[in-house]
Amino acid sequence: MTSTPKGSNRQLAINMASGVAVFVLNLCITFFLTPYIVEKLGTGAYGFIGLSNTIIGYTSLLTVAINALAGRFITISVHEGNIEQANRYLSSVFFANAGISLIILVGFSIMTIFLQDIINIPTELVSDVKLMFFMFVISSCIGLISGVIGVGTFIRNRLDLANIANIIGSVLRAVLILLLFGLLPPKLWYYGIAALAMTSYAFLRNYIFLRRLTPELHIRKIYFRFKDLCEVTLAGMWTIITRISSMLSQGFNLLLANLFINAHAMGVLSIVSTIPSIIIGFFGTIVGNFSPEYMRLYAQKDMNGLLSSFNQSLRINGFLSAIPISICFAYGDIFYHVWLPTEDADWLYTLTCLSLFGMSFALPQEPLWQIFTVTNKIRRSSLNLLYNSCVTFSIVFLSMFIVDGDRNRLLVLAATS
């Protein structure tokens, strides 16, 4: 049944309101939790949390082609009434992810053994960092397997349900971390336990939503088709270039800080990246709220409705994006003095302003990137991103040798994070 524009707008408002609630909650959790953990662990040790996540995030190159457009193919097949094809896409991607997760688990288990030879880890933190790293690996594998089964809320445009579940997961994670750090001697691997708990919860909730919202979809071996897997993978192949571009322009900054400066500088950069990461995540959620309607209109060949929906999303996103960035520029120094009184608040504010400057131009345009996904034409955008990112990474990497002083190097990394 086709939703009326009024019904679509109402659901969009509900989805966005729940997304804002997730953002506010995560902001509050970060505001209270980060200084507490930094005080318990120290700035240098805290930086290994972000670095570990960054390194493990590189594994997305192995799966991004499979998963980037999987939701698109499944959703469009459902809206076209081709449930058999949707089941084949869903099952093929699920079992492919399960196989790749096993490979990742084995490979990174070996890497964990030699981790101190790959990155600079203080001797007293080696065991702690290794254990946390390995837990993050397991958590990442669980997340990879469960990712595609989260398509149920997307197909039915019930992202509010996913957002509410995210709220519950965030609260559980925060409570678990507080209990562990409050009752036991501080250890980095508590973050690993929290990550495992949250991804396990995400797996369970995604499966429940899939069964309740799309009971016609099933994950079964008989639906696995190598041909369908290849179709989805080939369509998403260009997203590998997009992901590489993102890593080159942003993902290596913590690693470069670790290798070219020191662990403390990496910790400072990790703290600075907290607020920009929350803002980016928030607007990723906002933009994602429009995607189910994009997919439905495209599947139904309603190009006028699709154009209207894009225009609406640009107006909304352009208005909203100015608010958090303006607040950070105006009151960021006060925020850091209150948030992290034991740190150099003025220095953190300076680095944060550099991080946010480029975002003030990029965030309003975020909905436009959905055009390429919806129409399955991402080649040109991927190549342009790769070119720009290679230039950015080359400049940053060379700057590490040219620029004198650790603080100046940190300024360069913050400006491109």
C-alpha positions in Angstrom: 0.0 0.0 0.0 1.4 3.4 -0.9 1.6 5.9 1.9 0.0 9.3 1.5 2.3 12.3 1.5 0.7 13.3 4.8 1.4 9.9 6.3 5.0 10.0 4.9 5.6 13.5 6.4 4.2 12.3 9.8 6.4 9.3 9.9 9.4 11.4 8.8 8.7 13.8 11.7 8.5 10.8 14.1 11.7 9.3 12.8 13.6 12.6 13.0 12.3 13.3 16.5 13.5 9.9 17.7 16.8 10.6 16.0 17.2 13.9 17.8 16.5 12.0 21.1 19.3 9.6 20.3 21.6 12.5 19.6 20.8 14.3 22.8 21.1 11.2 24.9 24.5 10.3 23.4 25.7 13.9 23.9 24.7 13.7 27.6 26.3 10.3 28.0 29.5 11.6 26.4 29.5 14.8 28.4 29.4 12.9 31.7 31.2 9.7 30.8 34.3 11.0 29.0 35.8 13.1 31.7 35.1 10.4 34.2 36.9 7.8 32.1 39.8 10.1 31.1 40.4 10.8 34.8 40.3 7.1 35.6 42.6 6.0 32.7 44.6 9.0 31.7 44.6 10.9 28.4 47.2 8.6 26.8 45.4 5.4 27.6 42.0 6.8 26.5 43.4 7.4 23.0 43.8 3.7 22.4 40.0 3.3 22.5 39.6 5.5 19.4 42.8 4.1 17.7 41.6 0.5 18.2 38.2 1.3 16.7 39.9 3.0 13.8 42.2 0.1 13.0 39.4 -2.5 13.2 37.3 -0.1 11.0 39.7 -0.8 8.2 38.2 -4.2 7.9 35.1 -2.5 6.4 37.1 -2.6 3.1 36.5 -6.3 3.0 32.7 -6.0 3.3 31.7 -2.6 2.2 31.0 -3.6 -1.4 28.7 -6.4 -0.2 26.8 -4.3 2.3 26.7 -0.8 0.9 23.8 -1.4 -1.4 22.3 -4.5 0.0 19.6 -2.6 1.8 18.8 -0.8 -1.5 18.3 -4.1 -3.4 16.3 -5.7 -0.7 14.1 -2.7 -0.1 13.3 -2.1 -3.8 12.5 -5.8 -4.4 10.0 -5.7 -1.5 8.4 -2.5 -2.8 8.2 -4.0 -6.2 6.4 -7.1 -4.8 9.3 -9.5 -5.6 9.6 -11.2 -2.2 11.5 -14.2 -3.6 14.2 -12.0 -5.0 14.4 -10.0 -1.7 14.9 -13.2 0.2 17.7 -14.2 -2.1 19.5 -10.9 -1.6 19.0 -11.0 2.1 20.2 -14.6 2.6 23.1 -14.2 0.2 24.5 -11.1 1.9 23.9 -12.6 5.4 25.9 -15.8 4.7 28.7 -13.9 2.9 29.0 -11.6 5.9 29.2 -14.6 8.3 32.0 -16.2 6.2 34.0 -12.9 6.0 33.5 -12.4 9.8 35.3 -15.7 10.4 38.2 -14.6 8.3 38.4 -11.3 10.1 38.3 -13.0 13.5 41.2 -15.3 12.6 43.3 -12.6 11.0 42.9 -10.0 13.8 43.4 -12.6 16.5 46.9 -13.1 15.0 47.4 -9.4 14.8 46.5 -9.0 18.5 49.5 -11.2 19.5 51.9 -8.8 17.8 50.0 -5.5 18.4 52.8 -3.9 20.4 55.1 -4.3 17.4 52.6 -2.5 15.1 51.6 0.5 17.2 53.4 2.3 20.0 51.9 1.0 23.3 53.4 1.9 26.8 54.7 -1.3 28.4 52.3 -1.1 31.3 49.3 -1.0 28.9 50.2 -3.8 26.5 48.0 -6.5 28.0 45.1 -4.1 28.6 45.1 -2.7 25.1 45.4 -6.2 23.5 42.5 -7.6 25.5 40.3 -4.5 24.6 41.4 -4.8 20.9 40.4 -8.5 20.7 37.0 -7.8 22.3 36.5 -5.0 19.8 37.3 -7.5 17.0 34.6 -9.9 18.2 32.2 -7.1 18.6 32.9 -5.9 15.0 32.3 -9.4 13.7 28.9 -9.6 15.5 28.0 -6.2 14.1 28.9 -7.3 10.6 26.7 -10.4 10.7 23.7 -8.5 12.2 23.9 -5.5 9.9 21.9 -6.7 7.0 19.1 -8.1 9.2 18.4 -4.5 10.4 16.8 -3.8 7.0 13.3 -4.5 8.4 12.9 -1.0 10.0 14.3 0.6 6.9 11.9 -1.2 4.5 8.8 -0.2 6.6 10.1 3.3 7.3 10.1 2.7 11.0 13.4 4.1 11.9 11.9 5.4 15.1 11.9 1.8 16.4 15.6 1.5 15.6 16.3 4.8 17.3 14.4 3.8 20.4 16.4 0.6 20.5 19.6 2.7 20.1 18.6 4.7 23.1 18.1 1.6 25.2 21.5 0.2 23.9 23.3 3.4 24.7 21.9 3.5 28.2 22.8 -0.1 28.9 26.4 0.5 27.6 26.8 3.6 29.8 25.5 1.8 32.9 27.8 -1.2 32.3 30.9 1.0 31.8 30.0 3.0 35.0 29.5 -0.1 37.0 32.8 -1.7 35.9 34.9 1.5 36.4 33.1 2.3 39.7 33.4 -1.2 41.3 36.7 -2.5 39.8 40.2 -1.1 39.2 40.2 0.9 35.9 41.0 -1.1 32.8 40.7 -0.4 29.1 39.1 -3.7 28.3 35.9 -2.7 30.1 35.1 -0.8 26.9 35.5 -4.1 25.1 32.9 -5.8 27.3 30.5 -2.9 26.8 31.0 -3.1 23.0 30.3 -6.8 23.1 27.1 -6.3 25.1 25.9 -3.6 22.8 26.5 -5.5 19.5 24.9 -8.6 21.0 21.8 -6.5 21.9 21.8 -5.0 18.4 21.8 -8.4 16.8 18.9 -9.6 18.9 16.8 -6.4 18.3 17.5 -6.4 14.6 16.3 -10.0 14.3 13.1 -9.2 16.3 12.4 -6.2 14.1 13.0 -8.2 10.9 10.5 -10.9 12.0 7.8 -8.5 13.2 8.0 -5.9 10.4 8.8 -8.1 7.4 7.6 -11.6 8.3 7.7 -12.4 4.5 11.5 -12.2 4.6 13.6 -15.2 5.7 17.3 -16.1 6.0 17.7 -19.6 4.6 20.5 -21.5 2.9 18.2 -22.4 0.0 17.9 -18.7 -0.9 21.7 -18.3 -1.2 22.6 -17.4 -4.8 26.2 -16.6 -5.8 24.8 -14.7 -8.8 22.7 -12.4 -6.6 25.7 -11.9 -4.2 27.8 -10.9 -7.2 25.1 -8.4 -8.4 25.0 -6.7 -5.0 28.8 -6.7 -4.7 29.5 -5.4 -8.1 26.9 -2.6 -7.6 28.6 -1.6 -4.4 32.2 -2.0 -5.6 32.6 1.7 -6.0 31.8 2.2 -2.4 35.2 0.7 -1.6 36.8 3.7 -3.2 34.5 5.9 -1.1 35.5 4.2 2.1 39.2 4.4 1.2 38.7 8.1 0.5 37.2 8.5 4.0 40.1 6.6 5.6 42.7 8.7 3.7 41.1 12.0 4.6 40.2 11.2 8.2 40.7 7.7 9.4 44.5 7.7 9.7 44.8 10.8 11.9 44.9 9.0 15.2 47.4 6.5 13.8 49.6 9.3 12.5 49.4 11.1 15.9 50.5 7.8 17.5 53.4 7.3 15.1 54.7 10.8 14.6 53.9 12.5 17.9 53.1 10.4 20.9 50.3 8.5 22.8 49.3 11.7 24.7 48.8 13.7 21.5 46.7 10.8 20.2 44.6 10.9 23.3 44.1 14.7 22.9 43.1 14.2 19.3 40.7 11.4 20.3 39.0 13.7 22.8 38.8 16.5 20.2 37.2 14.2 17.7 34.4 13.3 20.2 32.1 16.3 19.5 32.6 16.3 15.7 31.9 12.6 15.6 28.7 13.0 17.5 27.6 15.8 15.1 28.4 13.7 12.1 26.6 10.7 13.5 23.6 12.8 14.3 23.3 14.2 10.7 24.0 10.7 9.3 20.9 9.7 11.3 18.9 12.7 10.0 19.8 12.1 6.4 19.1 8.4 6.9 15.6 9.2 7.9 14.9 10.3 4.3 16.3 7.2 2.6 13.3 4.8 3.0 11.0 7.3 1.3 13.6 7.9 -1.4 13.7 4.1 -2.1 10.0 3.8 -2.1 9.5 6.7 -4.6 12.3 5.4 -6.8 10.9 1.9 -6.8 7.4 3.2 -7.8 9.0 5.4 -10.5 7.6 8.6 -8.9 10.4 11.0 -10.0 8.4 14.2 -9.2 7.8 12.9 -5.6 11.5 11.9 -5.4 12.6 15.4 -6.4 10.3 17.0 -3.9 11.6 14.8 -1.2 15.2 15.7 -2.0 14.4 19.4 -1.9 12.7 19.0 1.4 15.6 17.1 2.9 18.1 19.8 1.8 16.1 22.6 3.4 15.8 20.7 6.7 19.4 19.6 6.8 20.7 23.0 5.8 18.8 24.6 8.7 19.7 22.1 11.3 23.4 21.8 10.5 24.0 25.4 11.4 22.8 25.0 15.0 25.3 22.6 16.6 28.3 24.1 14.8 27.4 27.6 15.7 27.0 26.6 19.4 30.4 24.9 19.4 32.1 28.0 17.9 30.4 30.3 20.3 30.6 28.4 23.5 33.2 25.6 22.9 35.8 27.1 25.2 33.4 27.4 28.1 32.2 23.8 27.4 35.7 22.4 27.6 36.5 24.3 30.8 33.4 22.7 32.4 33.7 19.3 30.7 37.4 18.6 31.2 38.7 21.0 33.9 42.0 19.0 34.2 42.9 19.4 30.5 44.0 22.5 28.5 40.5 23.7 27.6 41.7 26.5 25.3 43.9 24.1 23.3 41.1 21.6 23.0 38.8 24.4 21.8 41.3 25.6 19.1 41.7 22.0 17.8 37.9 21.5 17.8 37.3 24.7 15.8 39.7 23.5 13.2 37.9 20.1 13.0 34.5 21.8 12.6 35.4 24.4 10.0 35.2 22.1 7.0 32.0 20.4 8.4 30.2 23.7 8.2 30.3 23.5 4.5 29.9 19.8 4.0 27.0 19.0 6.3 24.3 20.9 4.5 25.0 18.9 1.3 24.8 15.5 2.9 21.4 14.5 1.5 22.7 14.9 -2.1 25.0 11.9 -1.6 21.9 9.7 -1.3 21.1 10.3 -5.0 23.9 8.1 -6.1 22.9 5.2 -3.8 19.2 5.4 -4.7 19.9 5.4 -8.5 22.9 2.9 -8.1 25.2 5.3 -9.8 28.1 6.0 -7.4 31.1 5.7 -9.8 31.6 9.4 -10.5 31.2 10.5 -6.8 33.5 7.8 -5.6 36.3 8.8 -8.0 36.0 12.5 -7.1 36.2 11.6 -3.4 39.3 9.4 -4.0 41.1 12.2 -5.8 40.4 14.8 -3.1 41.3 12.4 -0.3 44.6 11.3 -1.9 45.6 15.0 -2.1 44.5 15.6 1.5 46.4 12.5 2.8 49.5 13.4 0.9 49.6 16.9 2.3 49.0 15.7 5.8 51.6 12.9 5.6 54.2 15.2 4.2 53.4 17.8 6.8 54.4 15.4 9.5 58.0 15.6 8.2 58.0 19.3 7.3 56.2 20.9 10.2 58.2 21.5 13.3 56.9 20.9 16.8 54.3 18.5 18.2 51.7 21.1 18.7 51.9 22.3 15.1 51.6 18.7 13.8 48.6 18.2 16.0 47.0 21.4 14.5 47.5 19.9 11.0 45.9 16.6 12.1 42.9 18.3 13.7 42.3 20.5 10.7 41.8 17.3 8.6 40.1 15.1 11.1 
